[in-house]
């Protein structure tokens, strides 16, 4: 059976952008994130805020390999980059004085990907 590639145009452009950034900046983290996003929708990762709160510290930058969901709470400011956020997740992150970024915004801010923690 042939493996189906993603058909979402936004996802395809994000994956291409991540691969290009990995090659240009010699940053392995962007390549790993692009490979994680290439998975089928069923295998793609969804992370709850409770997990982010548990495994992060104040003012840390996190890359989520999929979607951020709003179950749980965040009690410290963090910067989160993901392909998608639920409405409640982005509201709770902003309420804790954190930031919700796309991968393109994170790459512009930190091209080498240094001090970015991958969760997923």
Secondary structure as UniProt FT lines:
FT   HELIX           9..25
FT   HELIX           28..37
FT   TURN            41..43
FT   STRAND          45..48
FT   HELIX           49..55
FT   TURN            58..59
FT   STRAND          61..64
FT   STRAND          66..69
FT   STRAND          79..81
FT   STRAND          84..85
FT   HELIX           87..95
FT   TURN            96..97
FT   STRAND          99..101
FT   HELIX           103..109
FT   TURN            111..112
FT   TURN            114..115
FT   STRAND          116..119
//
